[in-house]
């Protein structure tokens, strides 16, 4: 388990992390979200002993990171946002080099290298020099080194950066397959990834926690808000149309027309009026280029909490 209590990191008078508290349990994948500069990477660097906190505590498996950093490092696997690799090394050579830092040697090291290469699907590239690999395969090497010593806690800072859609699915499957026996902190900017992969989500903004909930509760919240709130339709039309013209359609409660793009219109209704709007537009010879119903989503909640 990873437990963060009242964590603060100051740079002069500015708080990069501001009295932050949350915990992640064994068998849980926690989505750790926030806009750029929110304090995510700083939090993860403190948790992995790369950086000291100004105040507060971080514990990994009951061990305080400030008091026993060496013991904590044995329990944590870390893939940072900017994956540092020795590009002159070959894949297996690099993994062997990193394994020795974790105290993994001999036949156990050879076995673990083989296992993690198979796990992240690096077999075809394992004979290559790291500089010869694409960014996506370099990310896989980074994930392999984070898993090499079979850590209890895995901290992944945007691990799918640079991967193509097929590779993203493969890495998701790897993370899911090992999650039962580990605590996984997963940072990403891809909201669909969080909903597809994570059990819980923590969102921070300007160093402060603004949301901490399970994905199940979040999905229930999204459904409730979708049922209770008004419908929102985003339209694009060929030529600008006055607000008073839109108000002639019964059931429209509000109209927003973009001043910068007068052909972009947002309609607020209490029921689904897509058919009525389409027919009214056709009757008046208005050309609808696009009509899309806006729904509540994790992305919308993220915007609301961090804007």
ZINORBEL-V149433 format. One record per run of one state. SS is the DSSP state (2 for helix, 1 for strand, 0 for the rest). FROM is the first residue (numbers start at 1). LEN is the number of residues. Records with the same first field share a line. If there is no record, write none. Layout:
SS: FROM-LEN + FROM-LEN
This chain:
0: 1-1 + 12-2 + 25-4 + 34-6 + 48-7 + 61-2 + 65-4 + 80-10 + 102-4 + 120-3 + 126-3 + 133-2 + 148-5 + 158-7 + 182-1 + 188-3 + 198-2 + 206-2 + 229-2 + 238-5 + 247-5 + 258-6 + 270-4 + 284-4 + 295-3 + 307-1
1: 2-10 + 14-11 + 29-5 + 55-6 + 63-2 + 76-4 + 90-1 + 129-1 + 153-5 + 183-5 + 200-6 + 208-7 + 231-7 + 252-6 + 264-6 + 288-7
2: 40-8 + 69-7 + 91-11 + 106-14 + 123-3 + 130-3 + 135-13 + 165-17 + 191-7 + 215-14 + 243-4 + 274-10 + 298-9
